[in-house]
Amino acid sequence: MSTEVSTYLATIEGADRTALERVYAIAREIVPEAEEGTSYAMAALIYRGKSLLATVQAKKFLALYPYSGAVVAATLDALADFDTTTGSIHYSAAHQLPDDVVRRIVQTRRDEIDAKAR
Protein backbone atom coordinates (compact mmCIF):
# COMPACT_ATOMS: atom_id res chain seq x y z
CA MET A 1 0.00 0.00 0.00
CA SER A 2 1.37 3.41 -0.96
CA THR A 3 1.85 5.90 1.84
CA GLU A 4 3.39 8.89 0.11
CA VAL A 5 0.83 11.41 1.42
CA SER A 6 0.92 10.00 4.95
CA THR A 7 4.72 9.98 4.97
CA TYR A 8 4.84 13.56 3.67
CA LEU A 9 2.31 14.83 6.22
CA ALA A 10 4.39 13.29 9.02
CA THR A 11 7.18 15.74 8.08
CA ILE A 12 4.98 18.81 8.63
CA GLU A 13 4.19 20.21 12.07
CA GLY A 14 1.53 22.34 13.71
CA ALA A 15 -1.22 24.30 12.03
CA ASP A 16 0.18 23.77 8.53
CA ARG A 17 -0.08 20.00 8.95
CA THR A 18 -3.65 20.29 10.21
CA ALA A 19 -4.59 22.48 7.22
CA LEU A 20 -3.00 20.07 4.72
CA GLU A 21 -4.63 17.05 6.38
CA ARG A 22 -8.02 18.77 6.15
CA VAL A 23 -7.75 19.20 2.36
CA TYR A 24 -6.69 15.57 1.89
CA ALA A 25 -9.53 14.40 4.16
CA ILE A 26 -12.11 16.29 2.10
CA ALA A 27 -10.65 14.87 -1.12
CA ARG A 28 -10.74 11.32 0.28
CA GLU A 29 -14.35 11.81 1.35
CA ILE A 30 -15.34 12.81 -2.19
CA VAL A 31 -13.12 10.29 -4.00
CA PRO A 32 -12.61 7.43 -1.52
CA GLU A 33 -11.05 5.23 -4.19
CA ALA A 34 -8.15 7.68 -4.66
CA GLU A 35 -4.79 6.20 -3.78
CA GLU A 36 -1.65 7.79 -2.41
CA GLY A 37 1.15 8.28 -4.88
CA THR A 38 3.56 10.83 -6.29
CA SER A 39 3.08 13.31 -9.11
CA TYR A 40 5.53 15.99 -10.20
CA ALA A 41 7.69 15.01 -7.19
CA MET A 42 4.85 15.79 -4.78
CA ALA A 43 2.90 13.42 -2.59
CA ALA A 44 -0.50 13.27 -4.24
CA LEU A 45 -3.81 11.50 -4.44
CA ILE A 46 -4.14 9.47 -7.63
CA TYR A 47 -7.48 8.59 -9.20
CA ARG A 48 -7.87 6.23 -12.15
CA GLY A 49 -4.12 6.48 -12.73
CA LYS A 50 -4.24 10.29 -12.97
CA SER A 51 -3.18 12.93 -10.48
CA LEU A 52 -6.22 14.13 -8.56
CA LEU A 53 -4.61 16.67 -6.25
CA ALA A 54 -1.67 17.51 -4.05
CA THR A 55 -1.38 20.07 -1.31
CA VAL A 56 2.01 20.97 0.08
CA GLN A 57 3.86 23.37 2.32
CA ALA A 58 5.92 25.95 0.44
CA LYS A 59 8.25 28.46 2.03
CA LYS A 60 5.66 31.25 2.43
CA PHE A 61 2.31 29.53 1.87
CA LEU A 62 0.48 26.26 1.42
CA ALA A 63 -0.37 25.32 -2.14
CA LEU A 64 -3.09 23.16 -3.63
CA TYR A 65 -2.40 21.64 -7.04
CA PRO A 66 -5.41 20.15 -8.84
CA TYR A 67 -3.14 19.22 -11.77
CA SER A 68 -5.37 21.13 -14.15
CA GLY A 69 -5.37 24.75 -15.20
CA ALA A 70 -8.97 24.26 -16.30
CA VAL A 71 -9.98 23.32 -12.74
CA VAL A 72 -8.28 26.42 -11.32
CA ALA A 73 -9.93 28.59 -13.99
CA ALA A 74 -13.34 27.03 -13.32
CA THR A 75 -13.02 27.88 -9.63
CA LEU A 76 -11.61 31.42 -9.88
CA ASP A 77 -14.94 32.99 -8.93
CA ALA A 78 -14.61 31.40 -5.47
CA LEU A 79 -10.90 32.22 -5.10
CA ALA A 80 -10.92 36.04 -5.07
CA ASP A 81 -9.36 36.08 -1.58
CA PHE A 82 -6.53 33.73 -2.57
CA ASP A 83 -3.46 33.98 -4.77
CA THR A 84 -3.54 31.65 -7.76
CA THR A 85 -1.36 30.64 -10.66
CA THR A 86 -2.52 28.79 -13.75
CA GLY A 87 -1.99 25.51 -11.89
CA SER A 88 -2.09 26.22 -8.15
CA ILE A 89 -4.00 27.90 -5.37
CA HIS A 90 -2.17 29.42 -2.41
CA TYR A 91 -3.60 29.48 1.08
CA SER A 92 -2.39 29.32 4.67
CA ALA A 93 -3.32 27.70 7.96
CA ALA A 94 -4.67 31.08 9.07
CA HIS A 95 -6.57 31.65 5.78
CA GLN A 96 -7.79 28.25 4.65
CA LEU A 97 -9.84 27.39 1.61
CA PRO A 98 -13.50 26.95 2.57
CA ASP A 99 -14.77 23.36 2.62
CA ASP A 100 -17.22 24.01 -0.22
CA VAL A 101 -14.42 25.39 -2.42
CA VAL A 102 -12.19 22.37 -1.75
CA ARG A 103 -15.14 20.09 -2.52
CA ARG A 104 -15.80 21.94 -5.78
CA ILE A 105 -12.15 21.68 -6.83
CA VAL A 106 -11.99 17.96 -6.07
CA GLN A 107 -15.32 17.22 -7.77
CA THR A 108 -14.35 19.23 -10.85
CA ARG A 109 -11.01 17.44 -11.13
CA ARG A 110 -12.63 14.02 -10.58
CA ASP A 111 -15.20 14.78 -13.27
CA GLU A 112 -12.45 15.92 -15.63
CA ILE A 113 -10.55 12.66 -15.11
CA ASP A 114 -13.72 10.62 -15.59
CA ALA A 115 -14.57 12.47 -18.82
CA LYS A 116 -11.11 11.80 -20.28
CA ALA A 117 -11.34 8.12 -19.31
CA ARG A 118 -14.47 7.58 -21.41
N, C-alpha and C positions, 0 to 999 in steps of 0.2 A: 504494500500500500504506500503510495506517495505521501510525503509529509512536508513538501516544500513550504507551503504557507505556514503550517504550524511551526516548523523549524525557524522560519524567518521571524514570525511574531515573537518567538521566545528571545530574540535578540533585541527587542524594543522594550523600553520601560515606560512606566507611568501612564499619563493621560494620552500620549500618542498611541501607545499599544492598545488602550481601551478603544480609542477612536477607530483604529484600523480593524480591530476585531469586530466592531459593530458593523462596519461596511461588509466584511466577509460574511458575518452572520446573516445579514439581510439577503445577500446574494445566495447563500446556501438555502435559505428559506424558500426563495423564489425558484431556484434551480437546484433541487436537492441531489440530482444526479451528477452535478459538476464535480470534477476530481481536481485534486491538487497537482500542480505541475509547475513548469517554468516556461516563460515566454519573454523574449527579448531580455534575458538575464534577470528577470524578476519572478519572484514567487507569484503564481497566478492560479486562478480557477480556470479549468479547461472543460469545455462542454462540446460534445460531439467531435472531439479532436481539434477544436478551435479555441483560441484564447477568449475567455468570457470577460474577465476583468482582473486587474491587479490594483492594489493600493499599497503605497510604500511611503516610508519616511524619507524626505529629502532634507537638505541642510536647513532650509528656512520654512518649509511647509510640508504638508502631507499631500500626496498626489494620487488621484484615481485615474487609471488608464482603462477605458472600455475597449481598447484596441480597434477603434473605429471613429474616424473623424465625423462620419455621418451621425453616429450616436451623440457625440458632443454637440454637433450642430442642431440636432433635433431637440436637444434639451436646453439650449441657450436661453430660452425664455424664462427658465426656472433658475438660471445661474447668474443673474445680474449682480449678486453680492459676492461672487467668487471670481478669481482669476482663472482664465482658461487659455489653452493653446488649441491647435487643431486636433490634438490627440489626448489632451489631459485636462483634468479639473483639479485646481489647487484649493485645499482647505486646511483647517488646523483643528487641534483638539478643542480649542476655545471657540472656534467658528466652524462647526461641523455641517456637513450636508444634511438637509432634512431627510427623514426616513422616506417620505413620498418621492423625493427626487432620486434617492439611491434606487428605490424600487423601479422607478421609471427608466433609469439608465440600464439597470440589469434586464428588465423586461424587453426594452428596445433592442439591446444587444442579443439577447436570447432569440428574439423573433428574427433578427437579421441573420443569425447563424442558421436557424431553422429554414428560412427562405432560401438560403444559398445551398442547403443540403438537398433540397427537392429536385 
